[in-house]
Amino acid sequence: MNAKDLVAAFAERLEARDWEGLAELLDPDVVYEIPQTHERIRGSDRYITFNIEYPGEWHIEPKVVLGDDHDGCLLFRWTVGESEDALAIAFFEVAAGRITKVTDFWPEPYEPPAGREHLVERWE
Amino acid sequence: MNAKDLVAAFAERLEARDWEGLAELLDPDVVYEIPQTHERIRGSDRYITFNIEYPGEWHIEPKVVLGDDHDGCLLFRWTVGESEDALAIAFFEVAAGRITKVTDFWPEPYEPPAGREHLVERWE
């Protein structure tokens, strides 16, 4: 599988809590990182445990899946029960048909800086 | 140009402040959105003005560029003088060889929730 197919399968198996199927996509030495918190998890066993233990009734819904021979990316809607509903992004590195790195980004709402109101509309 | 080539050219021309070259990549009715602030800018003229007016000595350095016939994405390092140094993400929609939509994500640092320290290391 190239990176795009791996990313699509990753999203599907994660949503399905198919932990054995997910493990088949991962290099045993996969590295998971969240640059915003400077957190890193090493190894597919620990990374899958992290997902199994993640609290709440979470769901991921892919919006954009892209990939080439080395890199992939996933834009997804992330919901947790009725308390969270956001877009998030994961980047992937791939080698020899397995995912070797997952990098997650969790953008939070913020108030825009002043000075661009003359160009911008806001929704909702 | 497919989406990948458009994204690569977009990053290069934005960094070069090549506003005419940038305009050539954009559909005149391009839509720019920041989901985190619910801001939207309509039209290539206003979107280029937004970039021209963006304050500070900003630079973008592409880290990952991906794309197919319809969608593209850019992971980039964003620096503003010595005050900001972060990773950010843009997604692109493309039609008829022009960028029709740009969606930006600006993830901010945050403190990780408790409960996963047994799986995680932190850097720096």
gemmi code that builds the backbone of each chain (N, CA, C; Angstrom):
import gemmi

chains = {
    "A": [
        ("MET", (0.846, -1.208, 0.000), (0.000, 0.000, 0.000), (0.875, 1.249, 0.000)),
        ("ASN", (0.505, 2.234, -0.803), (1.186, 3.524, -0.735), (0.623, 4.334, 0.447)),
        ("ALA", (1.158, 5.541, 0.649), (0.760, 6.303, 1.836), (-0.728, 6.635, 1.830)),
        ("LYS", (-1.280, 6.959, 0.663), (-2.703, 7.322, 0.624), (-3.577, 6.150, 1.068)),
        ("ASP", (-3.292, 4.959, 0.549), (-4.072, 3.782, 0.938), (-3.868, 3.466, 2.419)),
        ("LEU", (-2.649, 3.627, 2.903), (-2.381, 3.375, 4.329), (-3.153, 4.360, 5.206)),
        ("VAL", (-3.192, 5.624, 4.805), (-3.914, 6.626, 5.596), (-5.409, 6.318, 5.617)),
        ("ALA", (-5.953, 5.963, 4.454), (-7.382, 5.636, 4.395), (-7.692, 4.426, 5.276)),
        ("ALA", (-6.837, 3.400, 5.219), (-7.048, 2.206, 6.043), (-6.873, 2.523, 7.524)),
        ("PHE", (-5.892, 3.361, 7.837), (-5.659, 3.792, 9.223), (-6.929, 4.426, 9.799)),
        ("ALA", (-7.511, 5.364, 9.058), (-8.706, 6.063, 9.548), (-9.861, 5.082, 9.750)),
        ("GLU", (-10.024, 4.176, 8.802), (-11.135, 3.224, 8.860), (-10.980, 2.273, 10.057)),
        ("ARG", (-9.770, 1.773, 10.248), (-9.560, 0.785, 11.322), (-9.559, 1.444, 12.695)),
        ("LEU", (-9.080, 2.687, 12.766), (-9.128, 3.406, 14.045), (-10.588, 3.635, 14.446)),
        ("GLU", (-11.379, 4.129, 13.512), (-12.802, 4.374, 13.797), (-13.511, 3.078, 14.200)),
        ("ALA", (-13.108, 1.952, 13.572), (-13.739, 0.654, 13.847), (-13.187, -0.010, 15.110)),
        ("ARG", (-12.210, 0.648, 15.778), (-11.535, 0.016, 16.942), (-11.020, -1.368, 16.547)),
        ("ASP", (-10.539, -1.483, 15.294), (-9.960, -2.738, 14.811), (-8.467, -2.696, 15.129)),
        ("TRP", (-8.144, -3.018, 16.401), (-6.763, -2.819, 16.863), (-5.776, -3.755, 16.189)),
        ("GLU", (-6.205, -4.992, 15.897), (-5.308, -5.907, 15.184), (-5.064, -5.443, 13.762)),
        ("GLY", (-6.127, -4.980, 13.112), (-5.982, -4.467, 11.755), (-5.135, -3.212, 11.723)),
        ("LEU", (-5.290, -2.373, 12.752), (-4.477, -1.156, 12.826), (-3.002, -1.504, 12.986)),
        ("ALA", (-2.731, -2.476, 13.842), (-1.335, -2.871, 14.089), (-0.657, -3.335, 12.807)),
        ("GLU", (-1.424, -3.967, 11.917), (-0.841, -4.446, 10.651), (-0.354, -3.301, 9.760)),
        ("LEU", (-0.876, -2.096, 9.981), (-0.488, -0.948, 9.159), (0.748, -0.238, 9.705)),
        ("LEU", (1.094, -0.547, 10.949), (2.120, 0.223, 11.655), (3.452, -0.523, 11.685)),
        ("ASP", (4.518, 0.231, 11.485), (5.836, -0.310, 11.766), (5.919, -0.569, 13.276)),
        ("PRO", (6.529, -1.662, 13.704), (6.635, -1.919, 15.155), (7.300, -0.762, 15.903)),
        ("ASP", (8.179, -0.046, 15.231), (8.866, 1.092, 15.860), (8.245, 2.433, 15.494)),
        ("VAL", (6.974, 2.433, 15.133), (6.296, 3.688, 14.779), (6.473, 4.731, 15.888)),
        ("VAL", (6.605, 5.975, 15.482), (6.703, 7.091, 16.430), (5.483, 7.986, 16.248)),
        ("TYR", (4.833, 8.301, 17.346), (3.674, 9.210, 17.345), (4.068, 10.491, 18.056)),
        ("GLU", (3.783, 11.648, 17.428), (4.142, 12.925, 18.050), (2.994, 13.922, 17.980)),
        ("ILE", (2.897, 14.723, 19.028), (2.001, 15.891, 19.047), (2.893, 17.109, 19.264)),
        ("PRO", (3.227, 17.851, 18.196), (4.129, 19.004, 18.364), (3.594, 20.058, 19.333)),
        ("GLN", (2.286, 20.189, 19.450), (1.724, 21.227, 20.322), (1.995, 20.978, 21.802)),
        ("THR", (2.091, 19.705, 22.193), (2.347, 19.372, 23.595), (3.766, 18.829, 23.810)),
        ("HIS", (4.492, 18.653, 22.727), (5.813, 18.021, 22.781), (5.739, 16.611, 23.353)),
        ("GLU", (4.651, 15.905, 23.052), (4.517, 14.509, 23.484), (4.952, 13.559, 22.371)),
        ("ARG", (5.567, 12.471, 22.783), (6.024, 11.443, 21.839), (5.739, 10.067, 22.431)),
        ("ILE", (5.222, 9.162, 21.595), (5.008, 7.768, 21.987), (5.782, 6.900, 21.007)),
        ("ARG", (6.546, 5.954, 21.536), (7.392, 5.096, 20.691), (6.850, 3.676, 20.683)),
        ("GLY", (6.663, 3.140, 19.480), (6.308, 1.731, 19.347), (4.820, 1.523, 19.121)),
        ("SER", (4.491, 0.551, 18.273), (3.087, 0.336, 17.916), (2.280, -0.167, 19.109)),
        ("ASP", (2.889, -0.958, 20.012), (2.140, -1.460, 21.166), (1.654, -0.302, 22.044)),
        ("ARG", (2.558, 0.603, 22.371), (2.185, 1.723, 23.222), (1.230, 2.666, 22.498)),
        ("TYR", (1.441, 2.860, 21.216), (0.565, 3.764, 20.463), (-0.857, 3.207, 20.376)),
        ("ILE", (-0.968, 1.901, 20.187), (-2.313, 1.316, 20.154), (-2.945, 1.361, 21.545)),
        ("THR", (-2.170, 1.131, 22.579), (-2.698, 1.273, 23.948), (-3.209, 2.692, 24.190)),
        ("PHE", (-2.443, 3.675, 23.712), (-2.863, 5.074, 23.820), (-4.250, 5.268, 23.194)),
        ("ASN", (-4.460, 4.685, 22.034), (-5.757, 4.835, 21.362), (-6.858, 4.066, 22.100)),
        ("ILE", (-6.533, 2.853, 22.560), (-7.527, 2.062, 23.307), (-7.967, 2.818, 24.557)),
        ("GLU", (-7.002, 3.459, 25.229), (-7.299, 4.120, 26.510), (-7.870, 5.525, 26.332)),
        ("TYR", (-7.882, 6.048, 25.098), (-8.315, 7.440, 24.926), (-9.764, 7.579, 25.388)),
        ("PRO", (-10.013, 8.499, 26.327), (-11.344, 8.537, 26.955), (-12.421, 9.129, 26.040)),
        ("GLY", (-13.660, 8.768, 26.322), (-14.788, 9.385, 25.634), (-15.252, 8.604, 24.416)),
        ("GLU", (-16.436, 8.945, 23.960), (-17.052, 8.281, 22.801), (-16.597, 9.011, 21.534)),
        ("TRP", (-15.331, 8.798, 21.174), (-14.735, 9.566, 20.080), (-14.964, 8.905, 18.718)),
        ("HIS", (-15.051, 9.776, 17.722), (-15.196, 9.315, 16.340), (-14.357, 10.173, 15.421)),
        ("ILE", (-13.828, 9.538, 14.365), (-13.121, 10.296, 13.330), (-13.798, 10.056, 11.986)),
        ("GLU", (-13.946, 11.153, 11.254), (-14.603, 11.106, 9.939), (-13.665, 11.778, 8.931)),
        ("PRO", (-13.040, 11.003, 8.040), (-12.090, 11.584, 7.092), (-12.746, 12.612, 6.177)),
        ("LYS", (-12.052, 13.732, 5.981), (-12.516, 14.770, 5.055), (-11.625, 14.850, 3.818)),
        ("VAL", (-10.311, 14.764, 4.030), (-9.347, 14.764, 2.920), (-8.282, 13.720, 3.238)),
        ("VAL", (-7.981, 12.866, 2.255), (-6.909, 11.867, 2.376), (-5.957, 12.073, 1.208)),
        ("LEU", (-4.689, 12.305, 1.510), (-3.689, 12.512, 0.460), (-2.444, 11.694, 0.783)),
        ("GLY", (-1.681, 11.354, -0.249), (-0.451, 10.635, 0.004), (0.339, 10.398, -1.270)),
        ("ASP", (1.625, 10.198, -1.090), (2.482, 9.764, -2.192), (3.263, 8.541, -1.709)),
        ("ASP", (4.478, 8.340, -2.197), (5.211, 7.140, -1.800), (5.799, 7.231, -0.393)),
        ("HIS", (5.923, 8.456, 0.137), (6.628, 8.635, 1.406), (5.797, 9.291, 2.501)),
        ("ASP", (4.883, 10.171, 2.099), (4.136, 10.979, 3.065), (2.641, 10.878, 2.805)),
        ("GLY", (1.890, 11.015, 3.884), (0.442, 11.055, 3.760), (-0.137, 12.070, 4.707)),
        ("CYS", (-1.372, 12.442, 4.457), (-2.029, 13.360, 5.380), (-3.520, 13.118, 5.399)),
        ("LEU", (-4.103, 13.433, 6.550), (-5.525, 13.192, 6.801), (-6.107, 14.414, 7.488)),
        ("LEU", (-7.104, 15.011, 6.857), (-7.931, 16.028, 7.521), (-9.197, 15.321, 7.961)),
        ("PHE", (-9.536, 15.439, 9.237), (-10.678, 14.677, 9.735), (-11.506, 15.485, 10.716)),
        ("ARG", (-12.793, 15.166, 10.721), (-13.688, 15.700, 11.747), (-13.561, 14.804, 12.962)),
        ("TRP", (-13.372, 15.435, 14.116), (-13.173, 14.739, 15.386), (-14.326, 15.108, 16.299)),
        ("THR", (-15.069, 14.106, 16.740), (-16.146, 14.371, 17.699), (-15.966, 13.472, 18.906)),
        ("VAL", (-16.296, 14.006, 20.072), (-16.315, 13.227, 21.308), (-17.671, 13.476, 21.950)),
        ("GLY", (-18.538, 12.456, 21.883), (-19.893, 12.622, 22.383), (-20.498, 13.895, 21.828)),
        ("GLU", (-21.074, 14.708, 22.699), (-21.595, 15.998, 22.242), (-20.732, 17.146, 22.747)),
        ("SER", (-19.561, 16.806, 23.328), (-18.750, 17.850, 23.952), (-17.695, 18.435, 23.016)),
        ("GLU", (-17.281, 17.687, 22.002), (-16.244, 18.188, 21.088), (-16.660, 17.920, 19.657)),
        ("ASP", (-16.395, 18.887, 18.795), (-16.678, 18.751, 17.364), (-15.729, 19.702, 16.647)),
        ("ALA", (-14.643, 19.155, 16.095), (-13.585, 19.996, 15.543), (-12.939, 19.305, 14.351)),
        ("LEU", (-12.164, 20.076, 13.610), (-11.322, 19.512, 12.568), (-9.917, 19.311, 13.129)),
        ("ALA", (-9.296, 18.217, 12.764), (-7.925, 17.958, 13.189), (-7.176, 17.352, 12.007)),
        ("ILE", (-5.849, 17.284, 12.128), (-5.001, 16.889, 11.009), (-3.947, 15.903, 11.501)),
        ("ALA", (-3.692, 14.888, 10.702), (-2.567, 13.984, 10.970), (-1.703, 13.879, 9.720)),
        ("PHE", (-0.389, 13.922, 9.922), (0.571, 13.631, 8.851), (1.214, 12.282, 9.140)),
        ("PHE", (1.600, 11.599, 8.072), (2.128, 10.243, 8.170), (3.409, 10.132, 7.360)),
        ("GLU", (4.340, 9.357, 7.890), (5.485, 8.931, 7.090), (5.393, 7.426, 6.903)),
        ("VAL", (5.794, 6.972, 5.721), (5.600, 5.590, 5.328), (6.909, 5.038, 4.764)),
        ("ALA", (7.205, 3.799, 5.095), (8.357, 3.109, 4.492), (8.049, 1.619, 4.439)),
        ("ALA", (8.380, 1.000, 3.309), (8.199, -0.451, 3.139), (6.769, -0.876, 3.458)),
        ("GLY", (5.799, -0.040, 3.048), (4.400, -0.423, 3.185), (3.830, -0.325, 4.590)),
        ("ARG", (4.565, 0.320, 5.514), (4.059, 0.504, 6.875), (4.178, 1.965, 7.284)),
        ("ILE", (3.336, 2.375, 8.214), (3.397, 3.730, 8.770), (4.505, 3.776, 9.814)),
        ("THR", (5.469, 4.668, 9.612), (6.608, 4.767, 10.532), (6.488, 5.977, 11.463)),
        ("LYS", (5.640, 6.955, 11.074), (5.476, 8.122, 11.940), (4.084, 8.707, 11.748)),
        ("VAL", (3.477, 9.103, 12.861), (2.191, 9.805, 12.856), (2.383, 11.097, 13.644)),
        ("THR", (2.005, 12.221, 13.047), (2.129, 13.519, 13.713), (0.754, 14.173, 13.714)),
        ("ASP", (0.228, 14.411, 14.906), (-1.132, 14.954, 15.046), (-1.114, 16.444, 15.342)),
        ("PHE", (-2.108, 17.135, 14.802), (-2.330, 18.557, 15.117), (-3.784, 18.738, 15.529)),
        ("TRP", (-3.955, 19.447, 16.657), (-5.282, 19.667, 17.233), (-5.520, 21.172, 17.368)),
        ("PRO", (-5.977, 21.808, 16.294), (-6.167, 23.275, 16.348), (-7.385, 23.647, 17.191)),
        ("GLU", (-7.212, 24.644, 18.049), (-8.282, 25.107, 18.945), (-8.831, 26.445, 18.432)),
        ("PRO", (-10.091, 26.741, 18.737), (-10.642, 28.052, 18.363), (-9.865, 29.191, 19.030)),
        ("TYR", (-9.759, 30.328, 18.354), (-9.160, 31.521, 18.947), (-9.797, 32.766, 18.345)),
        ("GLU", (-9.612, 33.873, 19.040), (-10.145, 35.143, 18.548), (-9.156, 35.755, 17.554)),
        ("PRO", (-9.637, 36.216, 16.393), (-8.704, 36.779, 15.410), (-8.116, 38.102, 15.896)),
        ("PRO", (-6.884, 38.396, 15.470), (-6.303, 39.689, 15.803), (-7.052, 40.809, 15.087)),
        ("ALA", (-6.993, 41.999, 15.673), (-7.639, 43.158, 15.053), (-6.859, 43.583, 13.815)),
        ("GLY", (-7.526, 44.300, 12.896), (-6.843, 44.924, 11.769), (-7.166, 44.341, 10.414)),
        ("ARG", (-7.948, 43.260, 10.380), (-8.269, 42.686, 9.072), (-9.775, 42.612, 8.843)),
        ("GLU", (-10.516, 43.349, 9.665), (-11.980, 43.307, 9.557), (-12.464, 43.800, 8.198)),
        ("HIS", (-11.673, 44.663, 7.536), (-12.098, 45.209, 6.247), (-12.036, 44.176, 5.123)),
        ("LEU", (-11.411, 43.020, 5.400), (-11.268, 41.993, 4.369), (-12.081, 40.741, 4.679)),
        ("VAL", (-12.503, 40.613, 5.918), (-12.968, 39.333, 6.445), (-14.450, 39.370, 6.791)),
        ("GLU", (-15.133, 38.257, 6.523), (-16.443, 38.027, 7.107), (-16.306, 36.870, 8.099)),
        ("ARG", (-17.223, 36.785, 9.059), (-17.182, 35.646, 9.991), (-18.502, 34.900, 9.933)),
        ("TRP", (-18.416, 33.585, 10.015), (-19.645, 32.788, 9.928), (-20.116, 32.342, 11.301)),
        ("GLU", (-21.395, 32.019, 11.395), (-22.125, 31.602, 12.617), (-22.329, 32.740, 13.583)),
    ],
    "B": [
        ("MET", (-1.315, 22.729, -14.103), (-0.686, 22.216, -12.870), (-1.712, 21.447, -12.040)),
        ("ASN", (-1.287, 20.321, -11.496), (-2.148, 19.613, -10.549), (-2.022, 20.278, -9.165)),
        ("ALA", (-2.755, 19.750, -8.189), (-2.798, 20.416, -6.880), (-1.413, 20.450, -6.232)),
        ("LYS", (-0.643, 19.386, -6.366), (0.676, 19.369, -5.727), (1.577, 20.474, -6.283)),
        ("ASP", (1.603, 20.598, -7.597), (2.425, 21.649, -8.214), (1.910, 23.033, -7.839)),
        ("LEU", (0.591, 23.186, -7.776), (0.013, 24.481, -7.391), (0.390, 24.833, -5.950)),
        ("VAL", (0.347, 23.848, -5.067), (0.692, 24.102, -3.668), (2.162, 24.493, -3.536)),
        ("ALA", (3.029, 23.774, -4.250), (4.462, 24.099, -4.196), (4.711, 25.509, -4.724)),
        ("ALA", (4.054, 25.867, -5.836), (4.224, 27.207, -6.407), (3.623, 28.272, -5.477)),
        ("PHE", (2.489, 27.971, -4.869), (1.850, 28.884, -3.912), (2.823, 29.232, -2.785)),
        ("ALA", (3.435, 28.198, -2.197), (4.352, 28.428, -1.072), (5.550, 29.267, -1.511)),
        ("GLU", (6.081, 28.962, -2.668), (7.260, 29.660, -3.172), (6.956, 31.135, -3.458)),
        ("ARG", (5.827, 31.393, -4.100), (5.488, 32.776, -4.482), (5.043, 33.594, -3.279)),
        ("LEU", (4.380, 32.937, -2.310), (4.002, 33.652, -1.089), (5.254, 34.077, -0.330)),
        ("GLU", (6.183, 33.155, -0.161), (7.434, 33.474, 0.537), (8.204, 34.581, -0.193)),
        ("ALA", (8.144, 34.585, -1.534), (8.863, 35.577, -2.346), (8.116, 36.905, -2.440)),
        ("ARG", (6.903, 36.978, -1.830), (6.054, 38.188, -1.989), (5.856, 38.503, -3.472)),
        ("ASP", (5.743, 37.445, -4.273), (5.490, 37.593, -5.708), (3.972, 37.626, -5.898)),
        ("TRP", (3.378, 38.802, -5.655), (1.914, 38.904, -5.613), (1.282, 38.659, -6.977)),
        ("GLU", (1.941, 39.102, -8.036), (1.390, 38.846, -9.379), (1.459, 37.360, -9.705)),
        ("GLY", (2.576, 36.754, -9.372), (2.711, 35.315, -9.609), (1.729, 34.512, -8.777)),
        ("LEU", (1.503, 34.982, -7.555), (0.531, 34.293, -6.689), (-0.870, 34.397, -7.281)),
        ("ALA", (-1.211, 35.590, -7.768), (-2.550, 35.787, -8.337), (-2.804, 34.845, -9.513)),
        ("GLU", (-1.767, 34.534, -10.263), (-1.932, 33.626, -11.411), (-2.334, 32.209, -10.998)),
        ("LEU", (-2.050, 31.857, -9.738), (-2.390, 30.511, -9.254), (-3.806, 30.427, -8.711)),
        ("LEU", (-4.411, 31.596, -8.458), (-5.681, 31.644, -7.743), (-6.855, 31.856, -8.690)),
        ("ASP", (-7.939, 31.147, -8.433), (-9.196, 31.475, -9.086), (-9.626, 32.873, -8.613)),
        ("PRO", (-10.154, 33.709, -9.494), (-10.582, 35.051, -9.055), (-11.583, 34.995, -7.888)),
        ("ASP", (-12.350, 33.919, -7.807), (-13.336, 33.769, -6.730), (-12.834, 32.858, -5.612)),
        ("VAL", (-11.527, 32.755, -5.464), (-10.975, 31.902, -4.411), (-11.562, 32.276, -3.048)),
        ("VAL", (-11.772, 31.271, -2.216), (-12.273, 31.474, -0.851), (-11.192, 31.031, 0.123)),
        ("TYR", (-10.890, 31.904, 1.087), (-9.914, 31.602, 2.136), (-10.656, 31.482, 3.467)),
        ("GLU", (-10.403, 30.413, 4.198), (-11.092, 30.226, 5.478), (-10.121, 29.822, 6.579)),
        ("ILE", (-10.392, 30.307, 7.779), (-9.716, 29.846, 8.993), (-10.800, 29.271, 9.900)),
        ("PRO", (-10.967, 27.942, 9.943), (-12.034, 27.359, 10.764), (-11.919, 27.719, 12.249)),
        ("GLN", (-10.701, 27.937, 12.742), (-10.544, 28.215, 14.176), (-11.142, 29.556, 14.595)),
        ("THR", (-11.145, 30.533, 13.681), (-11.704, 31.857, 13.991), (-13.025, 32.101, 13.277)),
        ("HIS", (-13.422, 31.162, 12.428), (-14.616, 31.340, 11.593), (-14.476, 32.559, 10.685)),
        ("GLU", (-13.261, 32.832, 10.227), (-13.033, 33.934, 9.288), (-13.031, 33.420, 7.851)),
        ("ARG", (-13.585, 34.251, 6.973), (-13.617, 33.912, 5.545), (-13.306, 35.166, 4.735)),
        ("ILE", (-12.461, 34.989, 3.705), (-12.154, 36.070, 2.766), (-12.519, 35.579, 1.381)),
        ("ARG", (-13.264, 36.402, 0.651), (-13.732, 36.008, -0.685), (-12.997, 36.805, -1.758)),
        ("GLY", (-12.441, 36.101, -2.741), (-11.862, 36.760, -3.909), (-10.357, 36.887, -3.805)),
        ("SER", (-9.692, 36.715, -4.949), (-8.226, 36.737, -4.946), (-7.683, 38.124, -4.607)),
        ("ASP", (-8.371, 39.196, -5.003), (-7.877, 40.546, -4.690), (-7.805, 40.755, -3.181)),
        ("ARG", (-8.883, 40.444, -2.490), (-8.910, 40.641, -1.042), (-7.939, 39.684, -0.343)),
        ("TYR", (-7.847, 38.455, -0.854), (-6.956, 37.484, -0.221), (-5.489, 37.907, -0.370)),
        ("ILE", (-5.146, 38.453, -1.522), (-3.767, 38.914, -1.702), (-3.513, 40.160, -0.849)),
        ("THR", (-4.494, 41.037, -0.752), (-4.357, 42.194, 0.141), (-4.128, 41.739, 1.582)),
        ("PHE", (-4.880, 40.720, 2.004), (-4.713, 40.150, 3.342), (-3.263, 39.721, 3.569)),
        ("ASN", (-2.681, 39.077, 2.573), (-1.288, 38.624, 2.706), (-0.305, 39.799, 2.676)),
        ("ILE", (-0.562, 40.770, 1.796), (0.309, 41.953, 1.731), (0.307, 42.690, 3.065)),
        ("GLU", (-0.877, 42.779, 3.676), (-1.019, 43.560, 4.915), (-0.636, 42.774, 6.166)),
        ("TYR", (-0.376, 41.453, 6.023), (-0.120, 40.655, 7.221), (1.123, 41.186, 7.933)),
        ("PRO", (0.996, 41.548, 9.200), (2.097, 42.243, 9.878), (3.269, 41.336, 10.235)),
        ("GLY", (4.427, 41.928, 10.362), (5.597, 41.193, 10.852), (6.459, 40.638, 9.732)),
        ("GLU", (7.667, 40.265, 10.117), (8.647, 39.711, 9.174), (8.423, 38.202, 9.077)),
        ("TRP", (7.324, 37.812, 8.400), (6.923, 36.404, 8.385), (7.589, 35.633, 7.244)),
        ("HIS", (7.810, 34.343, 7.518), (8.371, 33.442, 6.511), (7.674, 32.092, 6.593)),
        ("ILE", (7.530, 31.459, 5.432), (7.011, 30.091, 5.408), (8.041, 29.176, 4.728)),
        ("GLU", (8.200, 28.016, 5.356), (9.166, 27.026, 4.857), (8.429, 25.690, 4.719)),
        ("PRO", (8.168, 25.247, 3.491), (7.415, 24.002, 3.295), (8.129, 22.795, 3.909)),
        ("LYS", (7.351, 21.953, 4.574), (7.873, 20.707, 5.137), (7.315, 19.497, 4.398)),
        ("VAL", (6.023, 19.514, 4.092), (5.385, 18.443, 3.325), (4.432, 19.098, 2.324)),
        ("VAL", (4.510, 18.662, 1.076), (3.607, 19.125, 0.017), (2.962, 17.891, -0.605)),
        ("LEU", (1.637, 17.832, -0.586), (0.916, 16.700, -1.156), (-0.236, 17.209, -2.012)),
        ("GLY", (-0.649, 16.404, -2.985), (-1.789, 16.814, -3.780), (-2.184, 15.759, -4.783)),
        ("ASP", (-3.447, 15.803, -5.191), (-3.920, 14.969, -6.293), (-4.615, 15.893, -7.290)),
        ("ASP", (-5.620, 15.422, -8.000), (-6.250, 16.267, -9.013), (-7.187, 17.319, -8.415)),
        ("HIS", (-7.600, 17.128, -7.162), (-8.633, 17.999, -6.594), (-8.206, 18.708, -5.316)),
        ("ASP", (-7.362, 18.055, -4.531), (-7.018, 18.560, -3.202), (-5.515, 18.618, -3.027)),
        ("GLY", (-5.068, 19.561, -2.221), (-3.661, 19.650, -1.882), (-3.489, 20.011, -0.431)),
        ("CYS", (-2.300, 19.787, 0.079), (-2.037, 20.186, 1.457), (-0.577, 20.547, 1.631)),
        ("LEU", (-0.351, 21.438, 2.592), (0.974, 21.982, 2.862), (1.177, 22.020, 4.368)),
        ("LEU", (2.198, 21.324, 4.826), (2.675, 21.482, 6.202), (3.875, 22.404, 6.129)),
        ("PHE", (3.863, 23.470, 6.918), (4.950, 24.439, 6.803), (5.368, 24.980, 8.158)),
        ("ARG", (6.647, 25.332, 8.204), (7.158, 26.057, 9.361), (6.865, 27.532, 9.157)),
        ("TRP", (6.294, 28.160, 10.175), (5.871, 29.560, 10.136), (6.688, 30.308, 11.173)),
        ("THR", (7.446, 31.300, 10.722), (8.187, 32.124, 11.674), (7.838, 33.591, 11.432)),
        ("VAL", (7.785, 34.337, 12.528), (7.603, 35.786, 12.454), (8.707, 36.391, 13.309)),
        ("GLY", (9.690, 36.990, 12.636), (10.836, 37.531, 13.354), (11.362, 36.487, 14.319)),
        ("GLU", (11.580, 36.895, 15.559), (11.993, 35.917, 16.568), (10.884, 35.627, 17.553)),
        ("SER", (9.662, 36.127, 17.264), (8.565, 36.005, 18.234), (7.714, 34.763, 18.016)),
        ("GLU", (7.682, 34.228, 16.798), (6.853, 33.052, 16.525), (7.657, 32.049, 15.728)),
        ("ASP", (7.490, 30.766, 16.069), (8.143, 29.679, 15.348), (7.286, 28.442, 15.564)),
        ("ALA", (6.474, 28.103, 14.577), (5.481, 27.054, 14.770), (5.266, 26.302, 13.462)),
        ("LEU", (4.613, 25.150, 13.567), (4.145, 24.441, 12.391), (2.695, 24.814, 12.131)),
        ("ALA", (2.350, 24.996, 10.881), (0.965, 25.275, 10.508), (0.638, 24.482, 9.253)),
        ("ILE", (-0.653, 24.435, 8.908), (-1.128, 23.566, 7.834), (-2.118, 24.330, 6.969)),
        ("ALA", (-2.017, 24.142, 5.667), (-3.027, 24.662, 4.750), (-3.515, 23.538, 3.852)),
        ("PHE", (-4.835, 23.499, 3.659), (-5.437, 22.608, 2.665), (-5.924, 23.445, 1.496)),
        ("PHE", (-5.914, 22.841, 0.315), (-6.250, 23.538, -0.920), (-7.255, 22.727, -1.715)),
        ("GLU", (-8.175, 23.430, -2.346), (-9.014, 22.811, -3.372), (-8.661, 23.446, -4.715)),
        ("VAL", (-8.667, 22.617, -5.755), (-8.181, 23.030, -7.062), (-9.214, 22.643, -8.116)),
        ("ALA", (-9.423, 23.524, -9.092), (-10.270, 23.200, -10.247), (-9.731, 23.957, -11.455)),
        ("ALA", (-9.687, 23.282, -12.591), (-9.250, 23.907, -13.844), (-7.905, 24.601, -13.692)),
        ("GLY", (-7.000, 23.974, -12.933), (-5.640, 24.490, -12.833), (-5.462, 25.707, -11.959)),
        ("ARG", (-6.487, 26.046, -11.164), (-6.380, 27.179, -10.240), (-6.813, 26.752, -8.839)),
        ("ILE", (-6.286, 27.460, -7.852), (-6.683, 27.216, -6.463), (-8.022, 27.918, -6.218)),
        ("THR", (-9.021, 27.144, -5.797), (-10.357, 27.704, -5.563), (-10.647, 27.882, -4.072)),
        ("LYS", (-9.892, 27.190, -3.220), (-10.112, 27.331, -1.784), (-8.821, 27.077, -1.021)),
        ("VAL", (-8.578, 27.891, -0.004), (-7.443, 27.718, 0.905), (-8.016, 27.688, 2.318)),
        ("THR", (-7.660, 26.657, 3.075), (-8.134, 26.533, 4.452), (-6.925, 26.406, 5.355)),
        ("ASP", (-6.757, 27.364, 6.249), (-5.573, 27.405, 7.117), (-5.876, 26.885, 8.518)),
        ("PHE", (-4.882, 26.239, 9.102), (-4.964, 25.799, 10.504), (-3.707, 26.267, 11.226)),
        ("TRP", (-3.917, 26.879, 12.387), (-2.833, 27.449, 13.191), (-2.875, 26.816, 14.579)),
        ("PRO", (-2.253, 25.649, 14.736), (-2.299, 24.958, 16.047), (-1.404, 25.658, 17.073)),
        ("GLU", (-1.936, 25.848, 18.268), (-1.208, 26.509, 19.356), (-0.741, 25.480, 20.387)),
        ("PRO", (0.336, 25.773, 21.104), (0.763, 24.861, 22.178), (-0.318, 24.716, 23.247)),
        ("TYR", (-0.397, 23.558, 23.864), (-1.301, 23.349, 25.001), (-0.709, 22.301, 25.929)),
        ("GLU", (-1.219, 22.286, 27.158), (-0.769, 21.294, 28.128), (-1.547, 20.000, 27.928)),
        ("PRO", (-0.878, 18.856, 27.868), (-1.590, 17.596, 27.651), (-2.461, 17.243, 28.844)),
        ("PRO", (-3.581, 16.549, 28.585), (-4.413, 16.075, 29.687), (-3.661, 15.016, 30.495)),
        ("ALA", (-4.061, 14.878, 31.760), (-3.456, 13.853, 32.617), (-3.945, 12.473, 32.197)),
        ("GLY", (-3.177, 11.440, 32.551), (-3.650, 10.080, 32.381), (-2.911, 9.272, 31.340)),
        ("ARG", (-2.003, 9.911, 30.590), (-1.276, 9.144, 29.577), (0.233, 9.214, 29.785)),
        ("GLU", (0.626, 9.618, 30.990), (2.064, 9.764, 31.266), (2.802, 8.431, 31.173)),
        ("HIS", (2.082, 7.305, 31.384), (2.733, 5.994, 31.344), (3.115, 5.577, 29.917)),
        ("LEU", (2.611, 6.308, 28.915), (2.897, 5.954, 27.520), (3.774, 6.977, 26.811)),
        ("VAL", (3.875, 8.149, 27.399), (4.367, 9.326, 26.682), (5.692, 9.810, 27.248)),
        ("GLU", (6.578, 10.255, 26.370), (7.724, 11.062, 26.783), (7.509, 12.465, 26.233)),
        ("ARG", (8.171, 13.457, 26.836), (8.056, 14.820, 26.311), (9.442, 15.349, 25.982)),
        ("TRP", (9.541, 16.108, 24.876), (10.848, 16.611, 24.467), (11.016, 18.063, 24.863)),
        ("GLU", (12.254, 18.491, 24.921), (12.704, 19.835, 25.305), (12.522, 20.090, 26.792)),
    ],
}
model = gemmi.Model(1)
for chain_id, residues in chains.items():
    chain = gemmi.Chain(chain_id)
    for i, (resn, *xyz) in enumerate(residues, 1):
        res = gemmi.Residue()
        res.name, res.seqid = resn, gemmi.SeqId(i, " ")
        for name, pos in zip(("N", "CA", "C"), xyz):
            atom = gemmi.Atom()
            atom.name, atom.element = name, gemmi.Element(name[0])
            atom.pos, atom.b_iso = gemmi.Position(*pos), 0.0
            res.add_atom(atom)
        chain.add_residue(res)
    model.add_chain(chain)
structure = gemmi.Structure()
structure.add_model(model)
structure.setup_entities()
